[in-house]
């Protein structure tokens, strides 16, 4: 698969996501990505820095366009630590950890992001507003409750299946709880 085709797939997925989701300005968007899966191989068997660069750079374009902060999930070999700009970690009060991504410990997209970011750091835990999972990397642990699946019509980037999440506040209360403020709330 050509890099231009991968970029076109990413753009279709991201356009589809933002057609369906009113993502908050300044919100946090998490991405899990297996470049091996994009290339049609099993996870961690065919990592590609060139594919990682296309993924990161294209996602970063969307972060600028839609005004959100980007977090890139690393692989299990770095405990799924997340790459982001130091300013993002500070803004969200996330605790930094000491690790740097490598092609086979963190993943190609994290390495590409580390090289492209102004002041990259890794953090261990986040609470994102939503995100996409490219190739079955399991981002759900990083998305705030209540996670809501986004029913994308564009579900492939290269050979990788893509799923997406957004989130909403919990609905709490019992029989008398209301979820919209109207004149009835005054009675």
N, C-alpha and C positions, 0 to 999 in steps of 0.2 A: 504494500500500500504506500502510495506517495505521501509525502509530508503535506502537500497542498490539499489532498483528499482528507487527511486527518483534521487539518485546520477547518475545512469546510464542514465536516461532521460536528466538530466542537461548536462552531457558530450556529449550526442548525439546532443543536441541543440547547445551547444557552438562549437563543432567540425564543425557542419553544418554552423554556422555563420562565422567562420574563414576560411572555404573553399570558401565562397562567398565574403568576405569583406577583403580588404587590410587595416586593421586597423592601424592607425599611432602609431609608437613606442612612448611611453610616453603620448599617448592620454588618454582621459577621457571616461570611459565606465559606463553608468548609468544602474541600475537595479531596477525595481519595482517588488515587489513580494508579492503575497498573499498566505501564507501557508495554509490558510483555503481552497482556491480554489484548491491548489495542493492536499489536502486531500478530495476533491470532495464536499465541502460545500460552501455556500455563503460566500463572503468576510466578514472578521471580526467576524465570528461566531464559528470558530474552530481553532484558532491560535495555532501553535505548535512550541515551542522553539527547539525541536529536529529536526524538519524539517528545521527551520530557520538556524540551525547550519550546516546542510548538504548543504543547498543552499549557505550560505556564504562561507564555507570552500572550496567547489568545485569551486565557482567563483573565490575565491582568488588564487587557484591553477592556473587558467587560466590567472589571472592578472600577476602572476609571469612568467608563460610560455611565454606569448605574450608581456610582458613589457608594461602594461597599468595601469593607476590609476583607482580605483574602487570607485564609489559613489552609495550608497544604498538609494533609495527614501523611506521616511517614509510615513505613511498614512495621510489622511486629518486631523486627530486630532492633528497633529503637523505641519499643513499647508504644507505638503509634503516636509518638510525639508530633507536635504540629509546628510547622514553619510559618513565621509571619514577621512583619516588620516590628522592630522594637517599639515604635510608636503605637502600633496596634496592641501589643501586649500591655503596654503601660495604660493606654486608654481603657482597656477592658479589665485591668488589674489582674492579669494572668501571671502566674509564677513561672519564671524562666527555669529551664533545666540545662545542664551542660552536656551537649551532644551536637555533632554536626552530621549532616546527611552524607552518605556515600552511595554510589550506584547500587550496591547490593546490601545496604543497611540504611534504609531511609527511602531510597528509590530515586529514579531518574527525574521525576517532576520536582521532588524536593531539592535535588542537586541543582537543577536548572533554576529554581526559585532562589536558592541560596546565592548563586552567582549573579542573578539579576537584581536582587533587592538592594536597597541602600544600606540598611542596617539590620540584617536578618538575625533572628533569635529562634530558639525552639522552646516550646512550652509543653507541659504534660497534659493539662486539662483545659478544655474550653467549653463554652456554652454558645453555640452558633445559632443563628436564626434560620438557617437552612443550608442546602448544599447539594452537590451531586457526587455520586459514587460511580466511577468509571472502572468496571471490571470486577466488581464484588469485593471491594476492600473494607466494607462495613463502617460507614461513617455515623451510623445512628447514635453511637455513644457520645458523639460530640454535639448533637443537636438538642436544643432545649425542649423540655416537655411543654406542650403536647406536640409530638412529631406528627406531621400530616404528610402522607405520600402525595407526590405530585404526579398526576397521570400524564406523563409525556407521550407525545405521538412519535417523537424522534428519540429512539432508544438505543442507538448504536454509535459508537465512535470506533472506527476501524472494526476489529473483531470483538471489541469489548461491549458487553451489555451495560446500559446506563440506567440507574434509578436515581430518583431525586426526592428530597424532603423539603418541606417548609415547616413552620411551627405556628402555634396559636397559644394564647393564654389558657390556662385550665378553666373550665366551667365548674364553679364550686357552689354549693348550697343544696337546699332540699326543695320541698314542695312549694315554698313561697319565694324562692329565689327568682330574680328577674335578670335578664341579660341585656336589656336595652332600657335607657332612661326615657320615660314618657310621663305624661300627666298621671297615669295610673300609679306611678311610684309614689305620688304625694298622697294617695288615699289609703 
